[in-house]
C-alpha cells in the first residue's frame, strides 16, 4: 500500500492531516515494523536534513530510515551552511529544491519551517520546532496502539502542557478519537487556540480534550500517562519551573490513580528524579524505549508517503 495521495505534502503539524490520513500513516508504520515493505522505495532519493538543535533519536531514526529504504541522508548543521553567513531561507529552500527530494529540519523557531515550506518545491518535514513535534506524536500513538489495539483510551499529559510534544500529542489524540487530558499549572497550559483546534477535530472523531490544574484529577483512570522534561532547550525560568511542576512528577504514588493497565510514555531524554522517578521510568509500565524504537518505523512511513 503506497500512500501516493500524500506525495509532495509538507509535514509541519498534524492538524494539516485528516484522521484517515493520519491513520494511514500509522498503518504503514506497522507495515514497516513487521517487515512487510519490500524493496528500496527511496532508491535514488535524497533528503537534506538541517539541524539547529542537538538530536539523538530524531537524527539517528531519520538517517537509518532514509538509508535503509535506499535513499541518501545529507546531514547538515546550521554552521555548515551559508545561512550561517546570512543567506536567506528563501534562497536556501530554492537551491536545495534543485538538489534533493525533501528537506527535513529541526529548528528553533517554527517560522523557519514555514518559510522553508513557502519557497521549497519539495516536501518539508518538521523534525521538531518550538511549537510542534509531529514525528514524535506519530510514534507515540503507534506505541499506544501496540498496547491497546483499536480501543478508545484516555491519554493524560502531566507537566508543561504548552510544549511542542504536548501539543502534537493533543493533536494526534484528537485525530485518533482518544480522550485527552492535560494536567499542568495554569501558566503552563496549552494555548487556547491549540485546544480549540484539537476540540474541533475531536468533535468529528468522538474524542475529547480537557485541561486540569490538579494533576490527581487529570490522571484519574488514565490508560496512558505521558510526561516530558520540565526544562526544554532554551528555557531560562528554571527555578520557577522546578517549583511549579513539583507535584506533577510521574511517580509510583500518582500512578496508583491511573488505570491498572496504564502505561507510561516519555519522549526522552528524561531527567530522572524531576519529571519522572527511576522506578517508573525503568519499571514494567514504561514503554519509553518501545516508543523510541517506533520513531524509526514512523519515519519510514512518512518519508515513503511524501517522497515516493
N, C-alpha and C positions, 0 to 999 in steps of 0.2 A: 504493500500500500504506500504509494508516494503521495505526499500532500502537495501536489503541484499547484493547487489553488492558493497556496501561501507563498509561492515563489515571488521573490522581489520585494516582499514586505519588510518593513523595519520591525525590530523587536525592542522597543524602548520602554513600554509599560504594558501590563497585561490588560488594562482597560480598553486597549485598542483591538482586542480579540473577542470574538463571540464565545459563549460557553462551548459550543460544538467544536470550535477551532482549538480551544484550549484542551479539551478532552481528546481531540485527535492527536495533538502533540504528545499528550500523556500516553495514549495507546501506543504510539510509535516508539516512545521511550522504553516501554516494556518489550517491544519487539527487539530493540537493540540489546537490552539486558539479557533477554532469552537467547540471543544469538540467531535470531530469525532473519536478520538482514544480511544478505549475501552480496558479494562483490565489493567494489570500491566506488560508491556513489559520488564521492568528491574527487575522483581522479581528474587531474588536470586543473583543479580549482585552487585558488589562493585566497587566504584570509589574512588581512593586515590587522594586527592587534596593538592598540595603543594603551599603554599603562601609565596613568598619572599617579596611581596609588599602589602600595605593595599588595601582593596576592600570592597565595599558595594554592588553595582549592580551585579557584577560578582559572588561574594561569595554567595549572597542570591539566585540569579536566578539559579545558578548551584545546590545549595543544594536542593531547592524546586523542581527543575526539576527531579533530581535523585530520591528523596524520593516520590514524587507524582506518579512516574512511577514504584514504588515498590522496588527501589534499596536502597543501603546504601552508604551515602556520608561520607567519612573519612576525616575530616578537619584537615590538618597538617600545622604547621608552621615550618619554617626552623630551629628554635631554638629547636623544639621538636624532631628533627630527628638527627640521627648520622652524617648526612652531616655537622652539625654544629661543629662536632669534627674531621672532616677531612675524613669521609668515602666518597669514590668516587661516582660520579654519575653513573658510570658503575655498581657498586655493588648495589646501591640504586635501579636502574632500574631492575636488575636481581632478587633482592629479592622481590620487590613489584609485579613483574610479577607473582610470585608464589602465591600471596595472592588475587590480585584484577583483575578486568576485564578491567580497563582503568586507566590511570594516567593523571590527569589534573593539569596543573602547571601555575602559574602566577609568572613570573621570571624577574630578572633584565637584563639578557643577553639572547638573542635568542639562542646562542650557547648551553646554558643549556638544552633547549628543544631538540635541535638536538642531543645532547649526550644521553639524556634520550631515545629518539626515536631510536637511533642506537642500544641500548642494550635491550630495553624493548621488550617483546614478545606480549604485549598488546598495544592497541591504546594509543597514547599520544596526548592530546588536549591542544592547546595553549589558555590559559585564559588571556593572554597579555604578550608580551615581549617588549623589546626596539625597535624591528623592526616592528612587526605586531600585529594586534588585530582583527583576523578573525571573532570571535564570535560577536563582536560589529558590524562589517560591514554587516553580515548576517541580524542582527536585523535592521540595518539602511535601507537596501534595502526592507525588509518586510514593514517597515513604509512608504517607498516611494510607494510601490505597493498598499498599503491600500488607499493611497491618489489619485494616478493617474492610477491605474489599469495597463494594459499592454502597456500604452503609452510609447513612447521613450521620455525621459526627459533630461533636461540639469541640471547636478549636479555641484555645484560650492563649493569648499572648500576655505575659506579665513583664513589666518593666517600662522601657521607653517606647510608648506606642506611636511615636512620631518618626521612628527611624525608617530607612529605606526597606529594611527587612520586614518590619511590622506592616507597613503599608502594602507591600506587594503580597504578603501573606493574606491580608484582608481582601485584596482584590481576587486572589486565587480562591479563597474560601467562598466568596460570593459567586464566582463562576461555577464552582462545584455544587452550589446549593447547600453548603455547610452552615451551621450556626457558628458565628464567630464573636468572641468577646475579647475586649482589651481591658486589662487591669493596670492602671497607671495613675500616677499623681496628676492632678488637674493641669499642671503646667506642661506635662509631657504626654498628653493625649493626642490622638490623631487629629489633623486639621479637619475642620467641619466639612470643607468641600470634598475631601477624600472619603469621609464617612458617607456623605450623601451620594457620591458616585457609586460606592460599593452597595449602598442600600437599594439603589435603583436596579442594579444587576441582580441583587439577592431577591428582589420582589418577583423577578421573572424565573428564577431558578429554585425558589422555595426555601432559600436560606434566610439568615437574619444577622444583623450587626448590632451589638450592644457595647456600650462603654461604661466601665465602672472605675470608681476611685478605690474602692475596697477590694483588695486582692483576694480575700477569702470568699466574697460573694462572686467574684469573677470566675474563680477556679472550681466552684461547686459543680460536681458531676462531669467535669471535663473529660473527654476522651483523649485529647491531645493537649499537652502543656508545653508551650514554647517560650523560650527566653533568649535574650541576646545580651551582649556586653552593655553595661551602663555607660561606658565611656568610649564612644566611637572615635575613629580617626579625625583629628581636627577639633575635638571638643575641648573647651577651656574651663568650663564651670565644674571641675572635677569634684571638689569638696562638697558643693551643693548637691550634686547628683548622688554622691555616696550617702548623704543624709536622707535625701528624698526617696531613694529606692530601697532602703534597707529592709523594709517589711515586704518587699516584692521578690525577695530571694526564693528561688525554687529549691526547697529542701524537703526532707522527709516529713516534717510536720505539716507543711502546707499541702503536700501531695496526698495526705490522708483524706483531704476534702474532695479530691478528684475521683473519677470513676475507678473501680477496681481494675479495669482493663486499660487504664490510661498509660500512654507512652509519653516520653519527654523528648523534645527536639531542641536543637541548638545549632545555629549555622556555623559556629566556631570562627576564629579562635575564642575560647572561653577563658574567663578569669575565675579559677576555682576559689571558692570562698567569698566571692562577691555575688554575682547574679545567680550562681548555682553552686551547690556543695559537691564535694568529691564523691560522696556516696550515691548521689543521684546521677551525676554526670557519667559515672562508670558503672552504674547499677543496672539491674535487669530490665528496668523500664526504659532506659536510654536507647534511642535509635540514632544517635548523632553520627555514628560512623557509617551506618547504612545510608543516612541522609547525605553524607559527604560523597559516598560512592555514587549515589544517584545523580550527582552533578555531572558525571561523565555521560551517563545514558541520556539524560535530558538534553545535554549539549549536542550530542549526536543528532537527536531528533530535530532540534531547532535548526541546526546548520543544514541538515539534509532538506528540510522543508523550505527554507528560504533561498537556497542556492541551486538545488537541482531541479 
